[in-house]
Amino acid sequence: MRDRPAVILLIEDDETHAMLITRAFEDIKISHEIHWMCSADEALDYLLHKGKFANPKDCPRPDLILLDLRLSVVDGHEVLRAIKGSQELKALPVVILTTSRNDADIVKAYSNYANSYLVKPMGSEMFREMMNDLGNYWLKWNIND
Amino acid sequence: MIKILLIEDNEVDAWMIRKYLLDLSRKEDDVSSTSFDLIWKNSLSTGLDFLTQEDVDAVLLDLNLSDSLGLNTFFQIHQKKTKIPILILTGLSDKELATRAVREGAQDYLIKGELDGRLLDRSIRYSIERNRAQEALLESEKKYRLLINNANESIIVAQDGLLKFVNPMTLKLLEGYSEQELVDRPFTKFIHPDDKSLVVENYRRRIANEAALPRYAFRVVTRAGIVKWVEIHADLIEWQGKPASLNFLTDITESKRAEESLAFTYIVLRTQQELSIDGILVVDENGKILSYNQRFVDMWCIPPDVIESKSDESVLQSVMDKLASPEQFLQKVKQIYQSQDEISSDEVTMKDGRSFDRYSAPMVGASGKYYGRVWYFRDITERKHAEEVRERLVTELESKNTEMERFIYTVSHDLRSPLVTINGFVGFLESDLAKGDSERVKVDLKMISSAITRMETLLKDTLELSRIGRVANPPEAVPFIEIVQEALDQISEKLMQRGFQVTIQPDLPSVGVDRMRIVEVLTNLMENSIKYIGDQPQPCLELGCRLDGEETVFFVKDNGIGIDPGQHDKVFGLFYKVDKKSDGSGAGLAIIKRIIEVHGGRIWIESELGKGCTVCFTLAQPN
């Protein structure tokens, strides 16, 4: 068990969705902190300690990355490709969390080594349940230290 | 030796004659003299019997015999041997009868009382000679008659406008008339009405010994009314002491018919050739042009003197400079001429952009003889153009389909997004209400309301987008400056607030558009310029147009933050937003793009990050 709260990097450009995910995570029994990035550029700055994240203290290495696909300017697929293409970052588990059920998106995401592909559910209960399972699976049962 | 049969029942007369002849034989006892051999028969029947067995040179015949009297005696002998000369022996009282016998074919008559050796000798000899001459004449006449009767030409003698002589072939030619029905009839009766004057005039000139056609064709009419073509060859002759025309007529109906059929075939071919949409050229085995149609000349723009030279080589040389790749064409043509049995087709491109399909096939006779080549050229420029248009339309349609798929995907995805928010926060709202956490209730409601607003905007813009193609006002001709002014009127306040300097190019052209829509485009583009002007201390906006080749390109140019080239296409995507927090659905540029496309134009961005942005668009050329 880690001796610190689990770090979740949430990459999501829709503010309401970010709020929704954060709220759904509140009830899980795992100590965690969510770092919300609202664009691809911001997320990559975080991961590579650049720009306003130059100080490593502000950007602890995430235990789990939740990635939305439809981001403005640079989309989620690009972010996924950047992470999985980086020697340093590719080991990080990346879970796609999106509204898209589009086959092309699913195939593309897995081809780029996404660790999991989830579609945002309808309703708070389903959201809570999903986030609970997600937290347990990736942050409790999975060993990735 | 002259062999003579004497038929005489009077023994004394017979004896007398024998004596004369013997004397003659004795008297002329030299080598050259001819002696007589006399055979005496005393009745007609014994005479006839003898003639059945032997030939004689002459017959001396008494008409009154014991078994026959008068002329009958002569006829009996004459019928038996028509070619033997007969001399009648008669008394003074029968002179009249003897004369009649001579009229019927006897050579001479001798009166018994006046007879002597010399007279007998001379009469016999003359009779034999005269008979021989008559026979020869008859023989000769028979020969000529044979020729005339069997001639393959119709032979006619005409005199005084009448037919005087016709041969059997003439009867065959005029079918159905007997000789009696032709001879002494006016020859015009048998000539086709249209040819009468021609024949009559030539006949007149010939008889008058004036210049006349020696040979020409006209039509005759048979008894049944059948028209036949004949060729006449006529000469002036003397006929029974008067000038006449001798005519040889050959039936040329068959060859005339063949000629007409050939002429007809030629007309058919010629008409077909001229009606053809293809240019046609026919060249013989020596490179001489046999035939061509006007279309061929027009297609290749061949000068009249070149085509009239009938030389394939000259024609080929004259079109060289019209071909896109003359060397290649020349090589191909030479190669085709070398391989006589090659049937080939090819596409030829002209310098002026036209395309021809070329077909070539050899003309080979039934026996395998090579007569040359036929060349066909078909202008396929239009067809190729239509094919290109079709291909472009297919590509366009395919891209539209792809666009449609993307549109559906985007709409379903983007509409789903606020639903996720609403659904989620409705749940939280319930639990927050139950807990009485009023702060959280406020947040929940705010999230729900924001998602609803977003959804409304998305739906409104989607509807708007779908309406652009469907509900379009008919295009009107508007000076572009008016559109610019109208757009500026709507937005000038915002521009002034930010301190924009606006430049409008003078001399803007007129356009054929849905005026309101294009005003909307300009307003939208200018709003974008304001939105992305950044911290530019001297904001500028320029509206104008430029000529790209034949195309007029309109533009809205600013000196704002610009757009990264990687984003130039994406910004026109539906619901695309550079900044998620900004107002609107992100459909603005997608709508503009759609409006421009409905106007038959294109829209694109020329910009670099930090160097301002120029949005360019074209419109279909007004008619």
Interface residues (C-beta under 8 A of the other chain):
Chain A: D13 D14 E15 T16 H17 M19 L20 R23 A24 C38 R70 S72 V73 T99 S100 N102 K120 P121 M122 G123 S124 E125 F127
Chain B: Y409 H413 D414 R416 S417 P418 L419 V420 T421 N423 G424 F425 V426 G427 F428 E430 S431 V443 M447 S450 A451 Q567 Y576 K577 V578 D579 K580 K581 G586
